[in-house]
Amino acid sequence: QVQLVESGGGLVQPGGSLRLSCAASGSIFSINAMGWYRQAPGKQRVLVAAITSGGSTNYAGSVKGRFTISRDNAKNTVYLQMNSVKPEDTAVYYCNADINSRWYERSNDYWGQGTQVTVSS
């Protein structure tokens, strides 16, 4: 079993900063790509940022230049540094990871429980 636990969400003012963390635990042989998604009320879940095991990153155009994704492989943790946040960044943020629990098994996607980020003055 694999669990992803997010933390760091909360209320922040426009223009402020917030850092989200997501730690993976359980039966883990290797972690491939990790990413952050978000879902605003009444909208579909969308990719915010992703990072490969080698450190290659991709960002949604709406957050490029403001958000930074990173990972600490020794801690099985991925981070999302959110700077210059805007009200439209308000959403539930979900951590996602593609994980091999055993070398001989295919990888599976796992999701965290989500953490609320609210940008408001």
C-alpha positions, 0 to 999 in steps of 0.5 A: 500500500502507498499513501500520499499526504499533502500539507501546507494549504491554507488561507493566503493573501493575493501576492503572498506565498505558500509552500505545499508538501506531499510525502509518499510512504508505504511499499515503494520501490521507485517513484517516477513522475510526481505532480500537483493538480488542482480543482476549483469548485464546479471545474475539472481537475487540471495539472498544475505542475509535474516533475520527473525522476530526473528533475525535468519539469512542466507547468501550466501556463497560468502558473509558469513563472510564479510556481516552482515544483521540486522533489527530494528523492531521499524523502519521497517528497514533492513540493510546490512553492507558490509565489505571487498567488492570485485569487484564481489559484484558489482550489483544492490541490492534489498530489499525484505520483506514479509509483512502482511498489515492486520492480516486477510490477507495473507502476500505478498512480496514487493520489493524496487526499487534497489540501485547500488553498484559498487566496483572498484578502 
